[in-house]
Amino acid sequence: MTDWLEVTRGEAPLLVGLPHTGIELPDGLADRFASPWLARRDADWWIERLYDFTADLGATVVRTRVSRSVIDVNRDPSGVSLYPGQATTELCPTTTFDGEPLYVDALPDADEIARRRATWFDPYHAALSVEIERLHERHPHVVLYDAHSIRSRIPRLFEGELPQFNIGTNGGITCDPALADAVLAICAATGLTHVRNGRFRGGWTTRHYGRPDRGVHAIQMELACRGYMGEPDRPDETNWPSPYDPTLAAPMRATLTDILKACLAFASSRSRR
């Protein structure tokens, strides 16, 4: 653990990634942004609280506290778009999800992007790699579950209202179909909207580490925020983010608990074969 990178170790064959819950703007960068609120607005709000039961399951958690506006640790470090032809944000974003400029003047150049990558991106993924290897030494099969959330309506990124559960396996490449089927079934049982490999098919983390033929199964879950927190029609500095409400979040937490238990059951059943 450092001042910005948290690793909570468990022994179960489950690793939970929290790449976008950070809101910290490091010294020397905070004043570069158009506003601190804009630089934090697209965080995966309260996801670290929504999933704070993971330690009880014996899962390992890797989390960065740095805002995704500084560097997005779930983007391809080469700068190649994960969604060609669709609107997205960069490794070091220059706009918000809605397309608003993040910087008041000079954008980060190639040298600065490289420094940010070395300072935050590389250590985050080094931690993920170490934990995957550690768990894989103990378990023949390990699940990497990448936890995310996003506002329900962002016209620049997708049409209409996003389903509440968005499961990403990059078209079935990053995990065994049985795992994705189990997660989908739990989502379907809630009666809430859900999709597999829709607008969000899994970011760089899921695509980079998911190697089911080697016993590492990666799956991304993108939640629509309305499923666990109040979501105003027009978020602004006075109403976003809305406070975390444990009562409102309770049904979603129960479903996510079932999902992570299913991930553990999958890994354990494969390991016994």
Stockholm file with secondary structure:
# STOCKHOLM 1.0

chainA/1-273         MTDWLEVTRGEAPLLVGLPHTGIELPDGLADRFASPWLARRDADWWIERLYDFTADLGATVVRTRVSRSVIDVNRDPSGVSLYPGQATTELCPTTTFDGEPLYVDALPDADEIARRRATWFDPYHAALSVEIERLHERHPHVVLYDAHSIRSRIPRLFEGELPQFNIGTNGGITCDPALADAVLAICAATGLTHVRNGRFRGGWTTRHYGRPDRGVHAIQMELACRGYMGEPDRPDETNWPSPYDPTLAAPMRATLTDILKACLAFASSRSRR
#=GR chainA/1-273 SS CCSSEEEECCSSSEEEEECSCCCBCCTTTGGGBSCHHHHHHTSCTTHHHHTTTGGGGTCEEEEECBCTTTCCTTSCTTCCCSSTTSCCCCSSCSBCTTCCBCBSSCCCCHHHHHHHIIIIIHHHHHHHHHHHHHHHHHCSCEEEEEEEEECSCCTTTSSSCCCSEEEECTTTTSSCHHHHHHHHHHHHHTTSCEEESSSCCCCHHHHHHCBGGGTEEEEEEEEEGGGTSCCCSSCCTTTSSCCCCHHHHHHHHHHHHHHHHHHHHHHHHHHTC
#=GC SS_cons         CCSSEEEECCSSSEEEEECSCCCBCCTTTGGGBSCHHHHHHTSCTTHHHHTTTGGGGTCEEEEECBCTTTCCTTSCTTCCCSSTTSCCCCSSCSBCTTCCBCBSSCCCCHHHHHHHIIIIIHHHHHHHHHHHHHHHHHCSCEEEEEEEEECSCCTTTSSSCCCSEEEECTTTTSSCHHHHHHHHHHHHHTTSCEEESSSCCCCHHHHHHCBGGGTEEEEEEEEEGGGTSCCCSSCCTTTSSCCCCHHHHHHHHHHHHHHHHHHHHHHHHHHTC
//
